[in-house]
Amino acid sequence: MTKRTRSAPDTTPPARTRAISCAQCPLCASGHFRAFESAELDFVSDFKRGELLAEARSTLFVEGANSPHLYTVVSGWGFRYKTLEDGRRQILNYVMPGDFVGLQASLFNAMQHSVECLSDMQLCWFDRARLSDLYRSFPTLGYDITWLAAREEQILEEHLLSVGRRNALERAAYLLSYLFERARAVGLFADAPEITPLTQQHVADTLGLSLVHTNKTLRRLQDQRLIQWREPGFRILDPDKLRALSGWDGLPDQKRPFI
């Protein structure tokens, strides 16, 4: 099998930035997430070590590494992935504002997947060594982390169903519907129904299709006037019909927790 060539992601560590008060957190102000109780907010303010900036294509976590850090995504987005020895990549899921990343290394002493930035990202940085303090002192926040982990499992089940049983057109429709609804739910793309930056290669590596097959599939969605495709991104023209084509029920309308 021919080895896939892809430019290596940037593994330069994220840069520290000036601290912002948790009381002024843009995620809290967005109205998309569960509000903290006063005591919870005080604890999270002490638990947090600061903010970091990570540039597009930089790597937050490397599969097999044992990072001491946990992050909450404040702005921007990225993706989780695994690779085979010959360079083939499977994108597992996407991370967006409010997502908590790095928990896996806390439990298994090493990350079982990598996380790369699709866009520039701002992150809150936590010391994973203090995670036990959170569970011990604030069971409600511990429940929130459990909720986030269970939600991630639920999403991965839907992704597995898509790769295993949906045809190529349904897979692509599902992926773009999922990304659109998730982005809209956290205000990632404001009022513009655009998923960007996202390339054909990202789509192919998520759907488990060849780049040629992915190209043909995306053109079919565009011919049906469900999307407008222009690298590096997609404009969703008819989200209801796109979701119906995928056979997916969509995301629940609820405020979700974050740390």
C-alpha positions in Angstrom: 0.0 0.0 0.0 1.3 3.4 -0.9 2.2 5.5 2.1 0.1 8.7 2.4 2.1 11.9 2.5 0.9 14.7 4.7 2.7 17.6 6.2 3.4 16.9 9.8 1.4 18.9 12.4 3.1 21.6 14.4 4.0 20.2 17.8 5.2 23.5 19.3 3.7 23.9 22.8 0.8 26.5 23.0 1.8 29.9 24.2 0.6 31.3 27.6 -1.6 34.4 27.5 -2.8 36.9 30.1 -5.2 35.5 32.6 -8.9 36.4 32.3 -11.2 36.2 35.3 -13.5 33.1 35.3 -16.2 35.5 36.3 -15.8 37.1 32.9 -15.5 33.8 31.0 -17.0 34.2 27.5 -18.4 30.7 27.7 -20.5 31.8 30.8 -21.6 34.9 29.0 -22.6 33.1 25.8 -25.7 31.6 27.4 -25.0 28.2 25.7 -23.8 26.4 28.9 -24.9 25.6 32.4 -24.1 28.5 34.8 -21.8 27.8 37.7 -22.9 28.2 41.3 -20.9 30.8 43.2 -18.8 28.3 45.1 -18.2 26.3 41.9 -17.0 29.4 40.1 -14.6 30.2 43.0 -13.2 26.6 42.8 -12.7 26.6 39.0 -11.0 30.0 39.3 -8.5 28.5 41.7 -8.3 25.2 39.7 -7.4 27.0 36.5 -3.7 27.8 35.9 -4.2 30.3 33.0 -5.1 30.5 29.3 -3.1 29.3 26.3 -3.2 30.2 22.6 -2.6 27.4 20.1 -2.2 28.1 16.4 -4.0 26.3 13.6 -2.4 22.9 12.8 -0.6 22.8 16.1 -1.0 19.7 18.2 -2.4 19.8 21.7 -1.9 16.1 22.6 0.1 13.4 20.9 -1.0 9.8 21.0 1.1 7.9 23.5 2.2 11.0 25.4 1.6 11.5 29.1 0.6 15.2 29.4 0.1 16.8 32.8 -2.4 19.3 31.3 -6.1 19.4 30.9 -7.8 22.0 28.6 -11.2 23.6 28.1 -11.7 25.0 24.7 -12.8 28.7 24.9 -12.7 29.5 21.2 -11.8 27.9 17.9 -12.0 24.2 17.1 -9.9 21.1 16.4 -10.2 17.3 16.1 -9.3 14.1 17.8 -7.6 11.4 15.6 -5.6 8.2 15.5 -3.1 7.1 12.9 -1.7 3.8 11.5 2.0 3.2 11.0 1.7 3.9 7.2 0.2 7.4 7.9 -3.5 6.6 7.4 -5.5 8.8 9.7 -9.0 8.3 11.2 -10.6 11.4 12.7 -12.7 10.3 15.7 -14.5 13.5 16.6 -14.2 17.3 16.7 -13.6 19.5 19.7 -15.4 22.9 20.0 -15.9 25.6 22.7 -16.8 24.1 26.1 -15.2 20.7 25.4 -12.8 19.3 28.0 -9.8 17.6 26.5 -6.9 15.6 28.0 -9.0 13.6 30.6 -7.9 10.3 29.0 -4.3 10.7 30.1 -5.5 11.3 33.7 -7.0 7.8 33.7 -4.7 5.8 31.5 -1.4 7.7 32.0 -1.1 8.3 28.3 -3.3 9.7 25.5 -4.8 7.1 23.2 -5.4 9.6 20.5 -4.0 12.9 19.3 -5.7 16.3 19.2 -4.9 18.9 16.5 -6.1 22.5 16.0 -8.2 23.2 12.9 -8.2 26.9 13.6 -6.4 29.1 16.1 -7.7 28.1 19.6 -7.9 29.7 23.0 -7.9 27.3 25.9 -8.1 27.4 29.6 -5.3 25.3 31.2 -5.7 23.1 34.2 -3.2 20.9 36.2 -4.5 17.4 36.0 -2.7 16.6 39.3 -5.5 18.6 41.1 -8.4 16.8 39.4 -9.0 14.7 42.5 -9.6 17.9 44.4 -12.5 18.6 42.1 -14.1 15.2 42.6 -13.6 15.4 46.3 -14.8 19.0 46.9 -17.4 19.5 44.2 -19.3 16.3 43.2 -21.5 18.5 41.0 -18.5 19.4 38.9 -17.4 15.7 38.9 -20.8 14.8 37.6 -20.4 17.4 34.8 -17.1 15.8 33.8 -18.9 12.4 33.8 -21.7 13.9 31.6 -19.1 15.2 29.2 -17.4 11.8 29.0 -20.8 10.0 28.5 -21.8 12.5 25.8 -18.5 11.9 24.0 -19.2 8.1 24.1 -22.7 8.7 22.7 -21.3 10.8 19.8 -18.7 8.2 19.0 -21.5 5.5 18.8 -23.3 7.7 16.3 -20.1 8.2 14.3 -19.4 4.4 14.3 -22.9 3.7 13.1 -22.3 6.2 10.3 -19.0 4.7 9.2 -20.4 1.2 9.5 -23.9 1.4 8.0 -24.6 4.7 6.2 -23.8 4.9 2.6 -21.3 7.5 1.4 -23.9 10.2 0.7 -25.6 9.6 4.1 -22.2 9.7 5.9 -21.3 13.0 4.4 -24.8 14.5 5.1 -24.5 13.2 8.7 -21.1 14.7 9.3 -21.9 18.1 7.9 -25.2 18.1 9.8 -23.5 17.2 13.0 -20.8 19.8 12.7 -23.3 22.5 11.7 -25.6 21.7 14.7 -22.7 21.5 17.2 -21.2 24.7 15.9 -24.5 26.5 16.1 -25.2 25.1 19.6 -22.0 26.8 21.0 -22.0 29.9 18.8 -18.8 28.9 17.0 -19.7 30.4 13.7 -22.0 33.2 14.8 -24.9 33.7 12.3 -23.1 32.4 9.2 -24.0 28.7 8.4 -20.4 28.0 7.4 -18.2 25.2 8.5 -14.7 26.4 8.0 -11.8 25.7 7.9 -12.6 22.1 6.8 -11.0 20.4 3.8 -11.9 17.4 1.7 -9.1 15.5 3.4 -10.6 16.1 6.9 -14.0 14.9 5.6 -12.4 11.8 3.9 -10.5 11.0 7.1 -13.6 11.2 9.2 -15.9 9.2 6.8 -13.3 6.5 6.1 -13.6 7.1 2.3 -10.9 7.8 -0.3 -10.3 11.4 -1.4 -11.8 10.6 -4.8 -14.9 9.1 -3.4 -15.3 12.0 -1.0 -15.0 14.5 -3.8 -17.8 12.8 -5.8 -20.0 12.5 -2.7 -19.6 16.2 -1.8 -20.4 17.2 -5.4 -23.7 15.2 -5.2 -24.7 17.1 -2.0 -23.8 20.4 -3.8 -25.8 19.4 -6.9 -28.8 18.8 -4.7 -28.3 22.3 -3.3 -27.9 21.1 0.2 -24.4 22.6 0.6 -22.1 25.0 -1.1 -18.6 23.6 -1.1 -15.6 25.9 -1.5 -12.3 24.8 0.0 -11.5 25.1 2.8 -15.1 25.0 4.0 -18.8 24.4 3.5 -21.9 26.6 3.6 -25.0 24.7 4.7 -27.8 25.7 2.4 -30.6 23.5 3.7 -29.8 22.0 7.2 -33.2 20.3 7.5 -33.0 18.4 4.3 -29.3 17.6 4.9 -30.2 16.1 8.3 -33.2 14.2 6.8 -30.9 12.7 4.2 -28.6 11.4 6.8 -31.3 9.7 8.9 -30.0 11.5 12.0 -32.3 12.9 14.7 -30.1 15.9 15.5 -28.7 17.2 18.8 -30.9 17.7 21.8 -31.9 21.3 22.6 -30.3 21.6 26.1 -27.7 23.6 27.9 -24.6 21.5 28.6 -22.0 21.8 31.3 -18.4 22.8 31.0 -15.4 23.1 33.3 
